[in-house]
Amino acid sequence: MEVLTILSSFAGLLIEGGKCLSREIGYFIDYKENNDELKTQMEDLLAKRRDIKKFVEAALMRGEEIREAVGHWTRSVDKIEEEVINFHHDFESVQNDGKCRIGCCPARYILGKKAIKKLTYVSSLIERAPSPYQVSIPPSIPRSVTSAMGDLMPLESRSLDRNSVMEALKNENIHMIGVYGMEGVGKTTLIRQVGKQAEEEGVFYHVVVVVVSQTPNLKNIQGAIAEMLGLKLNENDSIEIRANTLYTRLKQEKSVLIILDDLSERVDLSHIGIPHGNEHKGCKVLLTTRDQNVCHAMGREDSQSMKTIELGVLSEQEAWALFRWSTGEVVESLELIVVASEVAAQCRGLPLTIVTLGRALHGKQEIGAWEHAATELKNSKATNIKEMERSIVYSCIKFSYEQLPNEEIKQLFLLCCLFPKDHNISVEEVVEYGMGEGLFEDIDMLDEARGKAQRIINNLKDCRLLLNGDERKVSYLRCGLDREIGHVRVHEVVRDMGISIASSSSSVEERQELNGWPPSNNKRESKDEHVRRMSLMHNQILELPSQLEYPQLQTLLMQFNYMLEEVTIPDTFFEGMAALRVLGLTNNGYMPVPMSLYSLTNLRTLRLHCKKTSNLSGLRELRELQILVLTVTSDKEHMLPKELGQLTNLRLLDFQCNNNSITIAPQVI
């Protein structure tokens, strides 16, 4: 038995020795084939690196954090690339060396062995290449929902309404809640308070709020939900593919509340990608609408799991209490009590109008101001109930706007109205635009402008024309210094009124849900001699005209038009905008910079997002430029263009490179 064991062990050694000898001989015989295979595998690895680079650039565009493992993998590829280049040089030397043409050339053996070793390592790097989903970490998800109207006095009726909604959300048999009521009644305020309470009490892990447009855009709704969940949807994918991706993501959430605010018509939740009912009992939908029929339409397929709640106007007692809270005790004076009661009654029990109008009249003791307000509200004309509701709301808000003490405050308010619905507006950005437009009289220093803007914004908040923003809800790519002087929002109805006021003089144009230049998607030329401000933010513009005539245009905001990355922008695009003072072009992908940009010699404020700095030498022509916010998204080191040194009027330079260092040429600063 022992002899057999010894023989078996010896046979094993012979087999292993044979394998080892065969491998060693293979290094010499197959050295050319190993070298060829190394070349092929290296080409595959470099292709992987190019793909990873694109994934990184896309992630940086979204403001995501690149994982450390990606940098480690990239550095490993760079190192092996250099080693393989040197290896190929050695290989060519051996091939060309006449001494190694016959016999057992040790060099060929060594090269063959090195080739196998490097080939093994290259193959492992290919296998370890990060997938698109492993490249980056999404920004932290904001988990707070702010009130739409800020802090208001507590109202018993609204507390009861809020409790009703909360009970419905906690009911396992109810999957959808619809809150309906007239414009200005406080639906948005209520559902945001509910969302905040539900999150704080742990009823839902995620609360996602989406403000829906008058014509629901499924792609925009999908994008807003995905953004709050840290999910990235491909803009080029169809609605069906995006819906499937979103559906899969929401199914992974243990509990999530989707709030669809201001729904004007029925939308199919499955087309959006929202699992509903038994598909995912942890996902519930809370919607608001002005039309009760929308609630019925949304619950048509499963009325048993739908709860509908009407939000009515305030009682006379509560309305007066809220009005008194807004105006102060001045309304109780014997001289004003009668006319003040009349003005309060004109608000029709709508919290938005009560608070807005009340703050406009706060502390005013002159009876003439009150009588003027009563007359203005009485003169609002309407032909039907719905028109009357809107007319009342708009009349109250317009009166509040007209009571603002000067044009400077009015213009800053209207500037804030250019931002999209429910946008978290950076005050720093407003300051930059205000400085560019010359809104702040006799102020040349940015710090002074910030202080003045803060005082104006506080005034507008007191009037309830502006609301507190969410300091934790910031855009994925923060372009600008954003010096923590805060954020603000504009209530949807107040914003609509502001746009209406500005548009009545044809001086402002604000458009959303566009895929082409207004007013016609197919028009190659566009002309308007009156527009001074234009906002086209958050659109999907796919075509731009080659000829434009906007001789009075001073402010053009085109941020968040990601499809512009795919658009060929005519070099003549900006030629008809000689008066332009403010231009916003951030968050538009890798939008190419047209040469006509450098013809805007009157430009004061420029916010630009680009991929590289090598084509920005033309900035030297913008001699009047005072504020330049320049963000570069690339993984290469960038040189601050030396031509910037010629911008002698520059007061703020915010140069950001998201993934590498910045080199400043001599004499630039």
Backbone hydrogen bonds, N-H to C=O, Kabsch-Sander energy under -0.5 kcal/mol:
donor,donor_aa,acceptor,acceptor_aa,energy
5,T,1,M,-2.0
6,I,2,E,-2.4
7,L,3,V,-2.6
8,S,4,L,-2.5
9,S,5,T,-2.4
10,F,6,I,-2.4
11,A,7,L,-2.4
12,G,8,S,-2.1
13,L,9,S,-2.1
14,L,10,F,-2.1
15,I,11,A,-2.3
16,E,12,G,-2.7
17,G,13,L,-2.9
18,G,14,L,-2.4
19,K,15,I,-2.3
20,C,16,E,-2.6
21,L,17,G,-2.7
22,S,18,G,-2.7
23,R,19,K,-2.4
24,E,20,C,-2.4
25,I,21,L,-2.6
26,G,22,S,-2.2
27,Y,23,R,-1.4
28,F,24,E,-0.9
28,F,25,I,-0.6
29,I,25,I,-2.6
30,D,26,G,-2.5
31,Y,28,F,-0.8
34,N,30,D,-2.8
35,N,31,Y,-1.8
36,D,32,K,-2.4
37,E,33,E,-2.6
38,L,34,N,-2.1
39,K,35,N,-2.0
40,T,36,D,-2.1
41,Q,37,E,-2.8
42,M,38,L,-2.4
43,E,39,K,-2.0
44,D,40,T,-1.9
45,L,41,Q,-2.2
46,L,42,M,-2.5
47,A,43,E,-1.9
48,K,44,D,-2.0
49,R,45,L,-2.2
50,R,46,L,-2.1
51,D,47,A,-2.1
52,I,48,K,-2.7
53,K,49,R,-2.3
54,K,50,R,-1.8
55,F,51,D,-2.3
56,V,52,I,-2.6
57,E,53,K,-2.4
58,A,54,K,-2.3
59,A,55,F,-2.3
60,L,56,V,-2.6
61,M,57,E,-1.8
62,R,58,A,-1.1
63,G,60,L,-1.6
64,E,59,A,-2.4
65,E,137,I,-2.2
67,R,135,V,-2.4
70,V,67,R,-0.9
71,G,67,R,-1.1
72,H,68,E,-2.2
73,W,69,A,-2.5
74,T,70,V,-2.6
75,R,71,G,-2.3
76,S,72,H,-1.9
77,V,73,W,-2.1
78,D,74,T,-2.4
79,K,75,R,-2.1
80,I,76,S,-2.4
81,E,77,V,-2.3
82,E,78,D,-1.7
83,E,79,K,-2.0
84,V,80,I,-2.6
85,I,81,E,-2.1
86,N,82,E,-2.0
87,F,83,E,-2.3
88,H,84,V,-2.5
89,H,85,I,-1.7
90,D,86,N,-2.1
91,F,87,F,-2.5
92,E,88,H,-2.4
93,S,89,H,-2.0
94,V,90,D,-2.3
95,Q,91,F,-2.4
96,N,92,E,-1.9
97,D,94,V,-0.9
98,G,96,N,-0.7
100,C,97,D,-1.7
101,R,98,G,-1.2
105,C,103,G,-1.6
108,R,105,C,-0.6
109,Y,105,C,-1.4
110,I,106,P,-2.6
111,L,107,A,-2.7
112,G,108,R,-2.6
113,K,109,Y,-2.2
114,K,110,I,-2.4
115,A,111,L,-2.7
116,I,112,G,-1.8
117,K,113,K,-2.0
118,K,114,K,-2.8
119,L,115,A,-2.7
120,T,116,I,-2.3
121,Y,117,K,-1.7
122,V,118,K,-2.9
123,S,119,L,-2.3
124,S,120,T,-1.8
125,L,121,Y,-1.9
126,I,122,V,-2.0
127,E,123,S,-2.0
128,R,124,S,-1.8
129,A,126,I,-1.0
134,Q,131,S,-1.8
135,V,131,S,-0.5
135,V,132,P,-0.6
137,I,65,E,-3.1
152,L,150,G,-0.6
159,S,155,L,-2.0
160,L,156,E,-2.0
161,D,157,S,-2.1
162,R,158,R,-2.7
163,N,159,S,-2.3
164,S,160,L,-2.0
165,V,161,D,-2.0
166,M,162,R,-2.4
167,E,163,N,-2.5
168,A,164,S,-1.9
169,L,165,V,-2.2
170,K,166,M,-1.7
171,N,167,E,-0.8
171,N,168,A,-0.6
172,E,170,K,-0.6
174,I,171,N,-1.5
175,H,173,N,-0.5
175,H,305,S,-2.2
176,M,305,S,-1.9
177,I,285,V,-2.5
178,G,307,K,-3.0
179,V,177,I,-0.5
179,V,287,L,-3.0
180,Y,178,G,-0.5
180,Y,309,I,-2.1
181,G,289,T,-1.5
185,V,182,M,-1.7
190,L,186,G,-2.3
191,I,187,K,-2.6
192,R,188,T,-1.9
193,Q,189,T,-2.0
194,V,190,L,-2.5
195,G,191,I,-2.5
196,K,192,R,-2.3
197,Q,193,Q,-2.5
198,A,194,V,-3.0
199,E,195,G,-1.9
200,E,196,K,-2.5
201,E,197,Q,-2.4
202,G,199,E,-0.9
203,V,198,A,-2.1
204,F,198,A,-1.2
205,Y,255,S,-1.0
206,H,255,S,-1.4
208,V,257,L,-3.0
209,V,207,V,-0.5
210,V,208,V,-0.5
210,V,259,I,-2.9
212,V,210,V,-0.7
212,V,261,D,-2.7
218,L,216,P,-0.7
221,I,217,N,-2.3
222,Q,218,L,-2.7
223,G,219,K,-2.3
224,A,220,N,-2.4
225,I,221,I,-2.3
226,A,222,Q,-2.7
227,E,223,G,-2.4
228,M,224,A,-1.7
229,L,225,I,-1.1
230,G,226,A,-0.5
230,G,227,E,-1.2
231,L,226,A,-2.9
233,L,231,L,-0.6
237,D,234,N,-1.3
242,R,238,S,-2.4
243,A,239,I,-2.4
244,N,240,E,-2.0
245,T,241,I,-2.1
246,L,242,R,-2.6
247,Y,243,A,-2.7
248,T,244,N,-2.2
249,R,245,T,-2.0
250,L,246,L,-2.8
251,K,247,Y,-2.1
252,Q,248,T,-0.7
252,Q,249,R,-0.9
253,E,250,L,-1.3
256,V,282,G,-2.6
257,L,206,H,-2.5
258,I,256,V,-0.5
258,I,284,K,-2.9
259,I,208,V,-3.5
259,I,257,L,-0.6
260,L,258,I,-0.6
260,L,286,L,-2.3
261,D,210,V,-2.9
261,D,259,I,-0.8
263,L,288,T,-3.2
269,L,267,V,-0.7
271,H,268,D,-0.7
272,I,268,D,-1.1
273,G,269,L,-2.3
274,I,269,L,-2.5
279,E,276,H,-1.8
280,H,277,G,-1.2
283,C,280,H,-1.9
284,K,256,V,-2.1
284,K,282,G,-0.6
285,V,175,H,-2.1
286,L,258,I,-2.7
287,L,177,I,-2.8
288,T,260,L,-2.1
289,T,179,V,-1.9
292,Q,290,R,-0.5
294,V,291,D,-1.2
295,C,291,D,-0.8
296,H,292,Q,-1.8
297,A,293,N,-2.5
298,M,294,V,-2.4
299,G,295,C,-1.8
300,R,297,A,-1.0
305,S,302,D,-1.1
306,M,303,S,-1.2
307,K,176,M,-2.6
309,I,178,G,-3.2
311,L,180,Y,-3.2
312,G,310,E,-0.7
314,L,349,G,-2.6
319,A,315,S,-3.1
320,W,316,E,-2.3
321,A,317,Q,-2.2
322,L,318,E,-2.6
323,F,319,A,-2.3
324,R,320,W,-2.9
325,W,321,A,-2.0
326,S,322,L,-1.8
327,T,323,F,-2.4
328,G,324,R,-2.5
331,V,328,G,-1.3
332,E,329,E,-2.0
333,S,330,V,-1.5
336,L,333,S,-0.5
337,I,333,S,-2.2
340,A,336,L,-3.1
341,S,337,I,-1.7
342,E,338,V,-1.7
343,V,339,V,-2.4
344,A,340,A,-2.6
345,A,341,S,-2.1
346,Q,342,E,-1.4
347,C,343,V,-0.6
347,C,344,A,-1.1
348,R,345,A,-1.7
349,G,344,A,-0.5
350,L,347,C,-1.8
352,L,184,G,-2.0
354,I,350,L,-2.6
355,V,351,P,-2.7
356,T,352,L,-2.3
357,L,353,T,-2.5
358,G,354,I,-2.3
359,R,355,V,-2.5
360,A,356,T,-1.5
361,L,357,L,-1.4
362,H,359,R,-0.7
363,G,327,T,-2.0
364,K,361,L,-2.0
369,A,366,E,-0.8
370,W,366,E,-1.0
371,E,367,I,-2.7
372,H,368,G,-2.3
373,A,369,A,-1.8
374,A,370,W,-2.3
375,T,371,E,-2.2
376,E,372,H,-2.5
377,L,373,A,-2.1
378,K,374,A,-1.9
379,N,375,T,-1.7
380,S,377,L,-1.0
388,M,384,N,-2.5
389,E,385,I,-2.6
390,R,386,K,-2.2
391,S,387,E,-2.9
392,I,388,M,-2.6
393,V,389,E,-2.1
394,Y,390,R,-3.0
395,S,391,S,-2.5
396,C,392,I,-2.2
397,I,393,V,-2.2
398,K,394,Y,-3.1
399,F,395,S,-2.3
400,S,396,C,-2.0
401,Y,397,I,-2.4
402,E,398,K,-2.6
403,Q,399,F,-1.2
404,L,401,Y,-1.6
410,K,406,N,-1.6
411,Q,407,E,-2.8
412,L,408,E,-1.7
413,F,409,I,-2.1
414,L,410,K,-2.5
415,L,411,Q,-1.9
416,C,412,L,-1.7
417,C,413,F,-1.3
418,L,415,L,-1.2
419,F,416,C,-1.3
422,D,490,V,-0.6
423,H,420,P,-1.8
425,I,423,H,-1.1
425,I,488,V,-2.7
427,V,486,G,-2.4
430,V,426,S,-1.8
431,V,427,V,-2.4
432,E,428,E,-2.1
433,Y,429,E,-2.1
434,G,430,V,-2.9
435,M,431,V,-2.8
436,G,432,E,-1.9
437,E,433,Y,-2.3
438,G,434,G,-1.0
439,L,434,G,-2.6
441,E,439,L,-1.1
443,I,440,F,-1.3
449,A,445,M,-2.0
450,R,446,L,-2.8
451,G,447,D,-2.1
452,K,448,E,-2.4
453,A,449,A,-2.9
454,Q,450,R,-2.3
455,R,451,G,-1.7
456,I,452,K,-2.4
457,I,453,A,-2.8
458,N,454,Q,-2.2
459,N,455,R,-1.8
460,L,456,I,-2.4
461,K,457,I,-2.3
462,D,458,N,-2.2
463,C,459,N,-1.6
464,R,461,K,-1.4
465,L,460,L,-2.3
466,L,460,L,-1.4
467,L,489,R,-2.8
469,G,487,H,-2.2
471,E,469,G,-0.8
473,K,470,D,-1.3
474,V,472,R,-0.9
478,R,476,Y,-0.6
479,C,477,L,-1.2
480,G,478,R,-0.6
484,E,482,D,-1.0
488,V,425,I,-2.2
489,R,467,L,-2.1
495,R,491,H,-3.1
496,D,492,E,-2.4
497,M,493,V,-2.0
498,G,494,V,-2.3
499,I,495,R,-2.7
500,S,496,D,-2.3
501,I,497,M,-2.5
502,A,498,G,-2.4
503,S,499,I,-2.7
504,S,500,S,-1.4
505,S,501,I,-0.5
505,S,502,A,-0.8
506,S,503,S,-2.0
507,S,502,A,-1.3
508,V,502,A,-0.6
509,E,533,R,-2.1
511,R,535,S,-2.2
513,E,538,H,-0.6
517,W,543,E,-0.6
523,K,520,S,-0.7
526,S,547,Q,-1.5
528,D,549,E,-2.7
532,R,507,S,-3.0
533,R,507,S,-2.3
534,M,555,T,-2.3
535,S,509,E,-2.5
536,L,557,L,-3.2
538,H,559,Q,-1.8
540,Q,514,L,-2.4
542,L,515,N,-2.5
546,S,524,R,-0.9
547,Q,524,R,-1.1
549,E,526,S,-1.9
550,Y,576,G,-2.6
553,L,550,Y,-1.1
554,Q,532,R,-3.0
555,T,532,R,-2.1
556,L,582,V,-2.3
557,L,534,M,-2.5
558,M,556,L,-0.6
558,M,584,G,-2.6
560,F,586,T,-1.5
562,Y,560,F,-0.5
564,L,561,N,-2.1
565,E,562,Y,-1.5
566,E,563,M,-1.8
567,V,564,L,-1.2
569,I,567,V,-0.9
573,F,570,P,-1.9
575,E,572,T,-1.6
577,M,574,F,-1.7
580,L,577,M,-1.9
581,R,554,Q,-2.6
582,V,554,Q,-2.7
583,L,605,T,-2.2
584,G,556,L,-2.5
585,L,583,L,-0.6
585,L,607,R,-3.4
588,N,589,G,-0.5
591,M,589,G,-0.8
596,S,571,D,-1.1
597,L,594,P,-1.7
598,Y,595,M,-1.6
599,S,596,S,-1.7
600,L,597,L,-1.5
601,T,599,S,-2.1
603,L,600,L,-1.8
604,R,581,R,-2.7
605,T,581,R,-2.6
606,L,627,I,-2.5
607,R,583,L,-2.4
608,L,606,L,-0.5
608,L,629,V,-2.9
609,H,585,L,-0.9
610,C,631,T,-2.5
616,L,613,T,-1.7
619,L,616,L,-1.9
620,R,617,S,-1.6
621,E,618,G,-2.2
622,L,619,L,-1.9
623,R,621,E,-1.8
624,E,601,T,-0.5
625,L,622,L,-1.8
626,Q,604,R,-2.6
627,I,604,R,-2.6
628,L,652,L,-2.7
629,V,606,L,-2.8
630,L,628,L,-0.6
630,L,654,D,-2.8
631,T,608,L,-2.4
631,T,629,V,-0.5
632,V,656,Q,-3.2
633,T,610,C,-1.8
634,S,632,V,-0.7
638,H,661,S,-1.8
640,L,638,H,-0.5
640,L,663,T,-3.8
644,L,641,P,-1.8
645,G,642,K,-1.8
646,Q,643,E,-1.9
647,L,644,L,-1.9
648,T,646,Q,-1.6
649,N,623,R,-0.5
650,L,647,L,-1.4
651,R,626,Q,-3.6
652,L,626,Q,-2.0
654,D,628,L,-2.9
654,D,652,L,-0.5
655,F,653,L,-0.7
656,Q,630,L,-2.8
656,Q,654,D,-0.6
658,N,632,V,-1.8
659,N,634,S,-0.6
660,N,657,C,-0.6
663,T,638,H,-3.3
665,A,640,L,-0.8
665,A,663,T,-0.6
668,V,665,A,-1.4
